[in-house]
């Protein structure tokens, strides 16, 4: 009798599932998310999807994706946890100092010439990513004339962003990350107390417009001078990635800047319409 290798996380051998059955379970689960909740992950990169789903399955004490699907369809807490697990994970302020310093450099390059510059943080990694951007712009005296549009994939993520606060105990580590990104002031000066927590000053919060937006299904909604989507794109499969990059192209003003997760391949159809701004870094100016 021939043997067949099983695709199963460690410690779950008693509930091993044939690879073809596991693939069928995955397809059914993804279809259920479309039909029940309107979220389409079918064109996301499968390795990343499976890693996130298996981790959630184990945290919930479930043995198969079919069991997870049953919980998702009948239990609000599980469905919310799954949509959170498959979405961009929340960032903390200045958690990537290199990205923050690069953003500041390209913002100074592309925003001053526009009469009312607009920035789109597509699939934003939560409130603290948007606040990081606002602080960077405020330091360079650009914030007062810039509109920041921060979009997230679900109403739950939107509610989290709108109600977000920072624990004062975190401000010390955030200050160090801010300094690594080139900040020279006191990060705390951009925040005020709200009970036992901190929130950005009104002049920062007022420049950020939050909205629910689905990169998989929604169309272009404005013209922007700067679009940033660096944390969601790695999870997209080739077809979805192509679709989203075309969406960004349709939404980006000529001479606007696009910040993505990796350098544009030489063979990509849109590649000839962009000029790289930073050596070996995926920041591009649209020139065509």
ABEGO torsion letter per residue (X at the ends): XBBBBBBBBBGAAAABBBAAAAAAAAAAAAAAAAAAAGBBAAABBAAAAAAAAAAAAAAAGBABAAAAAAAAAABAAAAAAAAAAABBBBBBBGABAAAAAAAAAAAAAAAAABABBBBBBBGBAEAAAAAAAAAAAAAAGAAAABBBBBBBABAAAAAAAAABBBBAAAAAAAAAAAAAAGBABBAAAABBBBEABBBBBAAAAAABBBBBBBAAABBBABBBABBBBAAAAAABBAAAAAAAAAAAAAABBBGBBBBBABBBBAABAAAAABBBABBGBBBBBBAX
